Amino acid sequence: MAPGSTPPHSVAMSRRAFLLAISIVTLIAVLRVRSTHRIFAQVIDEPVHIAAGYNWLVQQRYDLDLEHPPLARAVLALALSIKRQIPPVETDWVLRGNALLQTEGRYKHNLAWARSGNLIFLIIALVATTAWSARHLGRTGALVSAAVYACIPPVLGHAGLATTDMAGAAMFPLALLTFERWLDERSMRNTLLLGLAAGLGLLCKFSFLVFFPPAALIVALFHSRRLRVSWSYLLLAAVVSIGVIWAGYFFHTAPVEEARPGGAKLVGYAIGGPLHERAMWVARNVPLPAPLFVYGLFNVKAHDINGHRAYLLGEWADHGWWYYFIVALAVKTPLALLALAVIGCCLRNRTAAMTTLVAFVVLMTTMTASINIGVRHILPMMAPLSIAAAAGLIELWRRNRVFQVASVALGGWLALNSVAAHPDYVAWFNEAAGTRPERILTDSNLDWGQDVLRLRRVIRNRSIRVWTASIFTNADLDALGFPPRYGIDLGAPPRGWLAISEMELAVKGGDDAYPWLLGQPYERVGKSIRLYYLH
């Protein structure tokens, strides 16, 4: 079946009914995410993203944490920049972000406004997934794809934070949609749109550079027409992408070393091997458009070479595990979603096969990475998996009554998972994780500092005046109104109230690190904090 045609088994749906239904699905998803904005405190990454985006918008400079490009951050900081909430000048990234969030003493209000920026990317992701699916599964299949995508807890969770992961997840299906349209008609218009989408994807997330090319190759191989490379159009699309990136860095042109002192050494280190010296020479002497973009790319590569301390199945490692994201996918993705995608492939649905392979390419790419810090890094998988799952549902439904019952059961399971996850989408795990998911994964999968406001409410309700804290957060607890607290001492059991987060427990070695806590009852605050009263 050619893209754009309606499958013979599709239920007829008028354009008006389709647009209304998609609008309802999108509105429900947006409202669900919006309702979480004031429940959760800042997560570890939010202050830096907000501060960097604010600098880009208000001061027209971009020099904070260059491992991320600026576009998503600028969108997140847009509401705060319009209000010109200029905080005290802080050199520390986190302190500057915290100062922005605490402006006028309206912490939750400011944080909610920053998080609202990601609703734009949630809408883009839903629209792109719907449009891509409609080309293969018709309007009914596209509606099912959108509904499936809007039920995935990790998507809803990270769409509700002021971080860059949702932006990367949104631009991936949008770029693949524009690429497929370009394959259909290699016109000037479609070429420019492809270049624009790719450029915006790169301005949102550096990982787009490694995810998009192999995924586009899969789409091209499945394309119904004979594959013919149009090098002139591809070159034009690349030029447009570079122009978009250059604009995102204020059309700055300079050698990497001039734009960022130490950049030549970083580039040489990241490239290594026999090209080490030549790369350093280029970084010192050759003016490049958007040199800080180039610096950021190599900064990410250097980070990957150096590794990042991560947790999996009770162990810590600096360079991760090749199977980390397989485990993350297995316990942080709805099992019904995975089952439906597999069913679509087993029933030989061409669309399910293509989109599942696209998702698999993303997974395979991340398996080589040393930075293993959350399922959020494979969020781009969710759009193609949603289309594959929709194809699986349709294939089941078009068979006999037994298969139809199975399709209803799997769809209902997915929906119930999503409803039950609210509002703790970030910390949600599926049934495969059991009752102790903290033994499998932590960090942004479970404890990213999001439950601090819930802890504040419990402390106030219990009239706790002094407590001991071991909390994974970079929030300013004093500014948030917490009472005086003591730090925890590994060798001396505290007395009275103790709040300790799952991430801090994992860092110290798990429950065994505090033998005096073994067997002690505790109250669970949110999903990530334990509150003890020790006599």
Secondary structure per residue as TSV (DSSP state, phi and psi in degrees):
chain	resnum	aa	ss	phi	psi
A	1	M	-	360.0	131.9
A	2	A	-	-77.4	144.7
A	3	P	T	-55.8	138.6
A	4	G	T	99.3	-19.5
A	5	S	S	-85.9	158.6
A	6	T	-	-94.3	129.2
A	7	P	-	-62.2	145.0
A	8	P	T	-64.9	-21.9
A	9	H	T	-94.1	2.3
A	10	S	-	-72.0	142.2
A	11	V	-	-77.0	132.6
A	12	A	-	-62.4	136.8
A	13	M	-	-145.1	128.0
A	14	S	-	-69.8	158.5
A	15	R	H	-61.5	-40.5
A	16	R	H	-64.1	-45.1
A	17	A	H	-64.2	-38.6
A	18	F	H	-63.5	-49.4
A	19	L	H	-62.6	-38.2
A	20	L	H	-64.7	-44.6
A	21	A	H	-64.8	-42.6
A	22	I	H	-64.6	-38.6
A	23	S	H	-62.9	-38.8
A	24	I	H	-67.2	-45.4
A	25	V	H	-58.9	-44.8
A	26	T	H	-65.3	-43.9
A	27	L	H	-61.9	-43.2
A	28	I	H	-61.9	-44.0
A	29	A	H	-62.0	-44.3
A	30	V	H	-63.0	-43.6
A	31	L	H	-66.3	-38.1
A	32	R	H	-62.5	-45.3
A	33	V	H	-67.7	-44.3
A	34	R	H	-58.2	-33.9
A	35	S	T	-68.4	-13.8
A	36	T	T	-92.8	-11.0
A	37	H	T	-60.1	-36.7
A	38	R	T	-98.6	-0.1
A	39	I	T	-80.7	-39.8
A	40	F	S	-104.0	143.0
A	41	A	-	-74.1	172.5
A	42	Q	-	-58.3	142.1
A	43	V	-	-90.3	169.5
A	44	I	T	-55.6	-38.7
A	45	D	T	-84.7	-16.0
A	46	E	H	-64.2	-44.0
A	47	P	H	-58.0	-40.5
A	48	V	H	-67.0	-44.7
A	49	H	H	-61.3	-43.3
A	50	I	H	-65.9	-44.9
A	51	A	H	-63.9	-42.8
A	52	A	H	-65.1	-43.0
A	53	G	H	-65.2	-36.6
A	54	Y	H	-64.5	-44.2
A	55	N	I	-58.8	-41.7
A	56	W	I	-63.6	-42.4
A	57	L	I	-77.7	-44.4
A	58	V	I	-91.3	-39.1
A	59	Q	I	-106.3	-1.5
A	60	Q	S	51.1	42.2
A	61	R	-	-141.3	153.5
A	62	Y	-	-137.9	97.2
A	63	D	-	-138.4	11.9
A	64	L	S	-104.5	122.4
A	65	D	-	49.8	75.3
A	66	L	T	-77.7	7.3
A	67	E	T	-72.1	-5.5
A	68	H	S	-127.6	136.8
A	69	P	-	-72.7	170.2
A	70	P	S	-88.9	-20.3
A	71	L	H	-61.6	-51.5
A	72	A	H	-59.9	-40.5
A	73	R	H	-64.7	-38.5
A	74	A	H	-63.5	-40.1
A	75	V	H	-63.0	-41.0
A	76	L	H	-65.3	-35.6
A	77	A	H	-90.1	0.2
A	78	L	H	-58.9	-48.5
A	79	A	H	-62.5	-40.3
A	80	L	H	-69.4	-34.6
A	81	S	H	-71.7	-33.2
A	82	I	H	-63.1	-36.8
A	83	K	T	-79.8	-7.5
A	84	R	T	51.1	50.3
A	85	Q	-	-80.6	76.3
A	86	I	-	-78.5	116.4
A	87	P	-	-87.0	172.6
A	88	P	-	-57.7	145.4
A	89	V	-	-68.2	122.1
A	90	E	-	-126.8	136.3
A	91	T	S	-82.6	-27.6
A	92	D	S	-76.6	132.5
A	93	W	H	-57.2	-50.7
A	94	V	H	-65.6	-42.8
A	95	L	H	-61.9	-38.3
A	96	R	H	-66.8	-43.0
A	97	G	H	-63.5	-42.4
A	98	N	H	-63.2	-38.6
A	99	A	H	-62.4	-39.7
A	100	L	H	-62.2	-43.9
A	101	L	H	-68.3	-29.6
A	102	Q	T	-90.8	1.4
A	103	T	G	-55.3	132.7
A	104	E	G	60.8	16.3
A	105	G	G	66.3	22.9
A	106	R	-	-113.9	63.5
A	107	Y	H	-58.6	-56.0
A	108	K	H	-65.6	-35.5
A	109	H	H	-63.8	-48.5
A	110	N	H	-64.9	-41.1
A	111	L	H	-64.6	-41.2
A	112	A	H	-64.3	-38.8
A	113	W	H	-64.8	-41.3
A	114	A	H	-63.9	-42.9
A	115	R	H	-66.8	-26.4
A	116	S	H	-60.8	-26.6
A	117	G	H	-58.6	-33.0
A	118	N	H	-73.0	-15.8
A	119	L	H	-62.3	-30.2
A	120	I	H	-61.1	-44.3
A	121	F	H	-72.2	-31.4
A	122	L	H	-62.3	-44.1
A	123	I	H	-64.6	-43.0
A	124	I	H	-59.2	-43.9
A	125	A	H	-61.9	-43.8
A	126	L	H	-66.5	-42.8
A	127	V	H	-65.7	-43.6
A	128	A	H	-66.1	-41.7
A	129	T	H	-63.3	-42.3
A	130	T	H	-63.2	-47.4
A	131	A	H	-66.0	-40.7
A	132	W	H	-64.2	-44.3
A	133	S	H	-65.8	-37.8
A	134	A	H	-61.0	-29.0
A	135	R	H	-66.2	-24.2
A	136	H	H	-114.5	-34.5
A	137	L	H	-113.5	3.2
A	138	G	H	76.2	-178.2
A	139	R	H	-66.5	-41.1
A	140	T	H	-63.6	-45.5
A	141	G	H	-63.1	-36.8
A	142	A	H	-65.0	-40.0
A	143	L	H	-64.0	-41.5
A	144	V	H	-63.5	-42.2
A	145	S	H	-59.1	-45.7
A	146	A	H	-63.1	-42.0
A	147	A	H	-64.2	-40.1
A	148	V	H	-63.5	-47.4
A	149	Y	H	-60.0	-39.1
A	150	A	T	-73.4	-4.3
A	151	C	T	-103.5	-2.5
A	152	I	-	-82.9	113.4
A	153	P	H	-55.1	-45.8
A	154	P	H	-60.2	-33.7
A	155	V	H	-65.5	-50.1
A	156	L	H	-63.4	-37.1
A	157	G	H	-65.1	-49.2
A	158	H	H	-80.4	-17.6
A	159	A	H	-70.9	-17.5
A	160	G	T	-95.6	7.5
A	161	L	S	-117.9	156.9
A	162	A	S	-89.2	66.2
A	163	T	S	-129.9	175.6
A	164	T	S	-95.0	-3.6
A	165	D	H	-68.5	-37.6
A	166	M	H	-67.0	-34.4
A	167	A	H	-62.3	-45.3
A	168	G	H	-61.8	-39.1
A	169	A	H	-66.5	-30.7
A	170	A	H	-79.2	-41.8
A	171	M	H	-72.7	-22.6
A	172	F	H	-63.6	-56.1
A	173	P	H	-67.5	-30.1
A	174	L	H	-63.4	-43.6
A	175	A	H	-67.3	-39.2
A	176	L	H	-67.1	-35.2
A	177	L	H	-62.9	-47.0
A	178	T	H	-66.0	-33.4
A	179	F	H	-67.2	-41.7
A	180	E	H	-66.5	-38.4
A	181	R	H	-63.3	-37.3
A	182	W	H	-65.3	-37.9
A	183	L	H	-62.5	-35.8
A	184	D	H	-68.8	-43.1
A	185	E	-	-143.0	104.1
A	186	R	-	-86.6	67.4
A	187	S	-	-96.4	169.3
A	188	M	H	-61.3	-42.4
A	189	R	H	-61.1	-48.8
A	190	N	H	-67.3	-31.0
A	191	T	H	-66.4	-44.0
A	192	L	H	-65.1	-39.5
A	193	L	H	-65.8	-39.1
A	194	L	H	-62.6	-46.3
A	195	G	H	-62.3	-39.9
A	196	L	H	-64.1	-46.2
A	197	A	H	-63.8	-42.5
A	198	A	H	-65.8	-41.1
A	199	G	H	-63.2	-42.5
A	200	L	H	-66.1	-37.3
A	201	G	H	-61.0	-42.6
A	202	L	H	-70.0	-29.3
A	203	L	H	-76.3	-14.0
A	204	C	H	-94.6	-38.7
A	205	K	-	-156.5	128.6
A	206	F	T	-64.8	-29.8
A	207	S	T	-63.1	-17.8
A	208	F	H	-55.7	-33.0
A	209	L	H	-64.9	-30.6
A	210	V	H	-97.3	-22.6
A	211	F	H	-82.4	-42.8
A	212	F	H	-69.7	-48.1
A	213	P	H	-57.6	-49.8
A	214	P	H	-67.4	-33.0
A	215	A	H	-66.0	-40.6
A	216	A	H	-63.5	-36.1
A	217	L	H	-63.0	-41.7
A	218	I	H	-60.1	-47.0
A	219	V	H	-60.6	-42.5
A	220	A	H	-63.4	-41.0
A	221	L	H	-67.1	-28.3
A	222	F	H	-89.0	-5.9
A	223	H	-	-64.6	142.9
A	224	S	S	-72.5	-24.4
A	225	R	S	-89.8	164.0
A	226	R	-	-63.9	130.2
A	227	L	-	-71.6	122.6
A	228	R	-	-135.4	123.2
A	229	V	-	-82.2	126.4
A	230	S	-	-108.6	88.1
A	231	W	H	-64.8	-34.2
A	232	S	H	-65.9	-41.5
A	233	Y	H	-68.6	-39.7
A	234	L	H	-63.7	-38.3
A	235	L	H	-63.8	-41.4
A	236	L	H	-63.6	-42.4
A	237	A	H	-61.3	-40.2
A	238	A	H	-64.3	-40.3
A	239	V	H	-63.6	-42.1
A	240	V	H	-62.2	-42.7
A	241	S	H	-60.1	-45.3
A	242	I	H	-62.1	-39.7
A	243	G	H	-63.2	-39.5
A	244	V	H	-64.1	-44.7
A	245	I	H	-63.3	-43.3
A	246	W	H	-59.7	-42.8
A	247	A	H	-62.9	-37.5
A	248	G	H	-64.1	-20.9
A	249	Y	T	-110.5	30.2
A	250	F	T	60.8	32.6
A	251	F	T	54.5	33.7
A	252	H	-	-77.4	133.3
A	253	T	E	-128.3	126.5
A	254	A	E	-174.1	161.8
A	255	P	-	-62.2	152.1
A	256	V	H	-58.7	-41.1
A	257	E	H	-63.5	-37.5
A	258	E	H	-69.8	-38.9
A	259	A	H	-70.9	-32.8
A	260	R	S	-145.4	100.3
A	261	P	T	-52.0	133.9
A	262	G	T	91.6	-3.8
A	263	G	H	-65.7	-35.4
A	264	A	H	-64.4	-42.6
A	265	K	H	-63.7	-40.3
A	266	L	H	-63.4	-45.7
A	267	V	H	-61.4	-44.7
A	268	G	H	-60.8	-42.4
A	269	Y	H	-63.8	-43.6
A	270	A	H	-66.5	-36.7
A	271	I	H	-79.6	-46.0
A	272	G	-	60.9	-169.1
A	273	G	G	62.6	-158.8
A	274	P	G	-68.4	-17.7
A	275	L	G	-89.0	3.1
A	276	H	H	-54.8	-54.6
A	277	E	H	-67.4	-40.6
A	278	R	H	-64.8	-40.2
A	279	A	H	-63.0	-39.5
A	280	M	H	-65.6	-38.3
A	281	W	H	-63.8	-43.7
A	282	V	H	-61.3	-44.4
A	283	A	H	-63.4	-28.9
A	284	R	H	-84.8	-30.7
A	285	N	H	-119.8	-19.6
A	286	V	-	-101.2	116.8
A	287	P	-	-66.5	134.8
A	288	L	E	-127.9	147.6
A	289	P	E	-70.0	140.0
A	290	A	S	52.3	59.0
A	291	P	H	-62.7	-28.3
A	292	L	H	-71.8	-24.9
A	293	F	H	-66.1	-45.4
A	294	V	H	-61.8	-44.5
A	295	Y	H	-58.6	-43.7
A	296	G	H	-61.7	-42.2
A	297	L	H	-58.2	-46.9
A	298	F	H	-73.5	-25.5
A	299	N	H	-65.3	-41.8
A	300	V	H	-63.2	-42.0
A	301	K	H	-61.7	-42.1
A	302	A	H	-64.8	-39.1
A	303	H	H	-60.4	-42.4
A	304	D	H	-65.6	-38.4
A	305	I	H	-64.3	-42.8
A	306	N	H	-73.7	-24.3
A	307	G	-	86.3	172.0
A	308	H	-	-147.4	125.8
A	309	R	-	-60.8	127.1
A	310	A	E	-140.4	162.2
A	311	Y	E	-121.1	136.0
A	312	L	E	-156.5	126.6
A	313	L	T	51.8	43.2
A	314	G	T	83.7	3.5
A	315	E	E	-122.4	155.1
A	316	W	E	-114.8	144.5
A	317	A	E	-149.8	149.4
A	318	D	S	-86.9	-21.6
A	319	H	S	-121.2	20.2
A	320	G	-	67.9	-166.1
A	321	W	-	-136.4	142.5
A	322	W	T	-62.7	-25.6
A	323	Y	T	-98.8	8.4
A	324	Y	H	-55.4	-51.3
A	325	F	H	-74.5	-20.0
A	326	I	H	-66.4	-46.1
A	327	V	H	-63.3	-45.1
A	328	A	H	-59.2	-43.6
A	329	L	H	-63.6	-38.8
A	330	A	H	-68.8	-31.0
A	331	V	H	-110.5	-10.0
A	332	K	H	-114.3	4.5
A	333	T	S	-116.5	138.6
A	334	P	-	-54.2	129.5
A	335	L	H	-63.0	-33.2
A	336	A	H	-63.4	-36.6
A	337	L	H	-62.4	-48.5
A	338	L	H	-63.4	-41.2
A	339	A	H	-63.1	-42.6
A	340	L	H	-67.1	-38.0
A	341	A	H	-62.9	-42.7
A	342	V	H	-65.0	-41.0
A	343	I	H	-61.5	-43.8
A	344	G	H	-57.8	-41.0
A	345	C	H	-68.2	-43.5
A	346	C	H	-64.4	-31.7
A	347	L	T	-87.1	13.0
A	348	R	T	62.0	37.7
A	349	N	-	-82.3	122.5
A	350	R	H	-63.2	-40.2
A	351	T	H	-65.2	-42.6
A	352	A	H	-62.0	-40.0
A	353	A	H	-64.2	-44.7
A	354	M	H	-64.1	-50.5
A	355	T	H	-70.2	-32.5
A	356	T	H	-66.0	-39.8
A	357	L	H	-64.8	-38.0
A	358	V	H	-60.5	-46.0
A	359	A	H	-62.5	-39.6
A	360	F	H	-64.9	-36.3
A	361	V	H	-61.5	-42.1
A	362	V	H	-60.4	-45.6
A	363	L	H	-61.9	-45.2
A	364	M	H	-62.0	-38.1
A	365	T	H	-64.0	-43.0
A	366	T	H	-71.8	-21.5
A	367	M	T	-66.3	-18.2
A	368	T	T	-90.7	-4.2
A	369	A	-	-85.4	149.2
A	370	S	S	-93.1	-10.7
A	371	I	-	-93.4	96.8
A	372	N	-	-112.7	80.8
A	373	I	-	-129.1	24.4
A	374	G	-	150.4	150.4
A	375	V	G	-61.7	-18.7
A	376	R	G	-58.3	-24.8
A	377	H	G	-75.1	-12.2
A	378	I	G	-115.6	21.6
A	379	L	G	-57.1	-32.7
A	380	P	G	-57.1	-20.1
A	381	M	G	-64.7	-26.9
A	382	M	H	-68.7	-33.3
A	383	A	H	-65.1	-53.8
A	384	P	H	-62.5	-34.7
A	385	L	H	-65.1	-35.1
A	386	S	H	-64.9	-39.6
A	387	I	H	-67.9	-41.2
A	388	A	H	-62.2	-41.5
A	389	A	H	-65.3	-39.7
A	390	A	H	-62.8	-40.6
A	391	A	H	-62.5	-40.2
A	392	G	H	-63.0	-42.3
A	393	L	H	-61.6	-43.6
A	394	I	H	-64.6	-42.5
A	395	E	H	-62.9	-39.0
A	396	L	H	-66.0	-43.3
A	397	W	H	-66.1	-31.9
A	398	R	T	-81.1	-0.1
A	399	R	S	-97.2	-153.2
A	400	N	-	-77.8	179.0
A	401	R	H	-61.5	-35.1
A	402	V	H	-62.4	-43.7
A	403	F	H	-67.4	-34.4
A	404	Q	H	-64.8	-40.1
A	405	V	H	-62.0	-40.0
A	406	A	H	-63.8	-39.6
A	407	S	H	-65.0	-40.4
A	408	V	H	-65.0	-41.7
A	409	A	H	-63.4	-45.0
A	410	L	H	-68.1	-40.9
A	411	G	H	-64.4	-41.1
A	412	G	H	-65.5	-38.3
A	413	W	H	-61.3	-44.7
A	414	L	H	-61.7	-45.3
A	415	A	H	-65.4	-42.5
A	416	L	H	-65.0	-39.6
A	417	N	H	-54.9	-44.9
A	418	S	H	-67.4	-43.2
A	419	V	H	-64.9	-42.8
A	420	A	H	-66.6	-26.1
A	421	A	H	-72.6	-24.4
A	422	H	T	-63.2	136.3
A	423	P	T	-94.6	5.2
A	424	D	-	-86.8	56.8
A	425	Y	-	-65.8	-38.4
A	426	V	T	-64.2	-42.0
A	427	A	T	-90.1	5.0
A	428	W	-	-70.7	140.8
A	429	F	-	-129.5	152.0
A	430	N	-	-82.7	-177.5
A	431	E	G	-63.8	-25.4
A	432	A	G	-67.0	-20.2
A	433	A	G	-78.9	-15.2
A	434	G	T	73.4	-159.4
A	435	T	T	-92.5	-5.7
A	436	R	-	-126.8	66.6
A	437	P	G	-64.0	-21.7
A	438	E	G	-64.6	-15.7
A	439	R	G	-80.7	-12.0
A	440	I	T	-101.2	-54.7
A	441	L	-	-142.4	153.3
A	442	T	-	-141.6	-140.6
A	443	D	G	56.6	-138.2
A	444	S	G	-69.6	-6.7
A	445	N	G	-78.4	-24.0
A	446	L	T	-141.1	-52.5
A	447	D	-	-127.0	100.1
A	448	W	S	-118.0	17.5
A	449	G	S	89.4	9.1
A	450	Q	T	-74.9	-16.5
A	451	D	T	-97.2	14.4
A	452	V	H	-63.7	-40.3
A	453	L	H	-66.3	-35.5
A	454	R	H	-64.3	-40.0
A	455	L	H	-63.1	-41.5
A	456	R	H	-58.9	-42.5
A	457	R	H	-63.6	-41.8
A	458	V	H	-64.9	-42.8
A	459	I	H	-62.5	-41.0
A	460	R	H	-68.0	-42.0
A	461	N	H	-64.5	-31.7
A	462	R	T	-92.6	1.2
A	463	S	T	54.4	42.4
A	464	I	-	-77.3	125.8
A	465	R	-	-100.6	-32.2
A	466	V	S	-137.1	140.3
A	467	W	E	-153.1	165.7
A	468	T	E	-107.2	135.5
A	469	A	E	-125.8	136.3
A	470	S	E	-140.7	79.6
A	471	I	-	-114.9	135.1
A	472	F	-	-83.1	94.7
A	473	T	-	-161.8	155.8
A	474	N	-	-118.4	17.3
A	475	A	S	-71.3	153.4
A	476	D	-	-83.2	96.5
A	477	L	T	-64.4	-34.3
A	478	D	T	-65.4	-44.4
A	479	A	T	-64.9	-27.0
A	480	L	T	-82.7	-2.5
A	481	G	T	88.6	23.2
A	482	F	-	-75.3	147.4
A	483	P	-	-72.8	170.4
A	484	P	-	-55.2	148.5
A	485	R	E	-145.5	158.8
A	486	Y	E	-110.5	154.2
A	487	G	E	-81.2	156.6
A	488	I	-	-83.6	144.4
A	489	D	B	-115.6	118.0
A	490	L	T	-57.7	-33.8
A	491	G	T	-88.8	-18.5
A	492	A	B	-123.9	112.6
A	493	P	-	-61.3	131.9
A	494	P	-	-75.1	168.2
A	495	R	-	-119.7	149.2
A	496	G	E	87.1	-145.4
A	497	W	E	-81.6	133.0
A	498	L	E	-132.2	125.1
A	499	A	E	-112.3	124.3
A	500	I	E	-137.4	134.6
A	501	S	E	-94.3	159.0
A	502	E	H	-63.2	-35.6
A	503	M	H	-65.2	-42.7
A	504	E	H	-65.1	-38.6
A	505	L	H	-61.5	-45.2
A	506	A	H	-64.0	-41.8
A	507	V	H	-60.2	-39.4
A	508	K	H	-80.6	-10.0
A	509	G	T	117.1	13.8
A	510	G	S	85.5	-167.3
A	511	D	G	-58.2	-30.4
A	512	D	G	-67.9	-18.1
A	513	A	G	-69.6	-22.7
A	514	Y	-	-125.9	76.7
A	515	P	G	-58.4	-26.2
A	516	W	G	-75.9	-4.3
A	517	L	G	-94.1	-16.0
A	518	L	T	-60.0	126.7
A	519	G	T	82.9	-7.2
A	520	Q	-	-77.0	134.8
A	521	P	-	-70.6	150.1
A	522	Y	E	-147.8	159.1
A	523	E	E	-100.0	134.4
A	524	R	E	-86.6	123.4
A	525	V	E	-103.8	112.5
A	526	G	T	63.8	-138.1
A	527	K	T	-110.8	-7.5
A	528	S	T	-125.7	-5.0
A	529	I	E	-123.3	137.4
A	530	R	E	-105.0	135.6
A	531	L	E	-117.7	115.0
A	532	Y	E	-106.0	153.8
A	533	Y	E	-122.2	113.0
A	534	L	E	-105.4	128.7
A	535	H	-	-87.7	360.0
